[in-house]
């Protein structure tokens, strides 16, 4: 059973998710594919069981062990957000199926739908992109830049996720991501964004103090944003969207 | 406080959502913008309070009343899924802001991210579309058909939601939606789908028995699907996506 922990902390799990964990023989947690701000101590208390953290070094090997155990008993694996947003988790499900191990997904809140909190209509978003960690790419990927351009060409908004490197525990910061965006503009030069383009930063959505800022890139670059965060580049704005953005 | 009820039933609410409802002076529920299969009796028991169902006839007027009350005390409004996916709810938030009433969103699971359960990568979806109820449109909207075509042109998958008419309580069935898709093909005739196109139907995601079928439209037309359901028209498939779809 893959159980989504939801957006922010240990209280974002659903009642169904908690119940499934309680009814499992063993509970694991994988918390590297995205940022989770909850407390494991509290989560263990809620579940009434020890939670084993998976080793980030060799997730594949860890999954192997879990699949073996799951042949005999019910194993729960906690993951941040909605479980299958990280493709790593789809492959765990696929591997389970190949071995005849039954699977179940307990969904939870995810940034993919929670971005609607900024007032942009979810029906007007195009392809989701990820701004890469500079350490991971020698050259900036034009596909990301072109993806934003294609969305804009259709009048669509773009959700940009910030890259995570599971092994090195590196997370791309908002300021770095904005810098990369401007660097891409300089290199690929197709007038997708400029320092005076107004875009959105959504930080700590699902927390008690979500921060949503709609401003020019040059101003956003001067601000501090906590992680987890995402960047949204708006396309054409419906008047209700405009009104909402102006109320932020 | 807008509180998401999540995907399917009363156990899909988060612990945070339940806590917020318990701490509110009054609890309302709006359950018309999408299908919710939970039990209000059970939900009332969980919250320990009476839940007032909003009148479907005049939601605007109901919202007006809530906003007045919210000036004095903490009011919770339950909505299915993740709260701001329905644009009606964004306007409630906007209206609250205009009146200086503080707002809070408690996110929950939504079909927007839960579709990843079919194994298609969420990063490869394009614009979301809604297949309209035939009663609501005299002529079929070409924008929906062209939207699918544009997504396919970029190699992207398309999530098609099924229309709901709040006032008449009408819900588009999967079979009707598939029929409309084929009718659009006949009228607009740009080779987007044919009876032998393999697409996906996801039904009752979040329930104990989610049904996910990947098959040709002609075969899907012969099957029964419970609501809530969505249709997905896949674009180009990554080999891991192919492998996953074949394991269904």
Interface residues (C-beta under 8 A of the other chain):
Chain A: X4 X6 X7 X10 X11 X12 X13 X14 X15 X16 X18 X19 X46 X81 X82 X83 X84 X85 X87 X90 X91 X93 X94 X97 X98 X105 X107 X108 X109 X110 X112 X113 X114 X116 X117 X119 X121 X122 X123 X124 X125 X126 X127 X128 X129 X130 X150 X154 X156 X205 X206 X210 X240 X243 X244 X247
Chain B: X4 X6 X7 X10 X11 X12 X13 X14 X15 X16 X18 X19 X46 X81 X82 X83 X84 X85 X87 X90 X91 X93 X94 X97 X98 X105 X107 X108 X109 X110 X112 X113 X114 X116 X117 X119 X121 X122 X123 X124 X125 X126 X127 X128 X129 X130 X150 X154 X156 X205 X206 X210 X240 X243 X244 X247
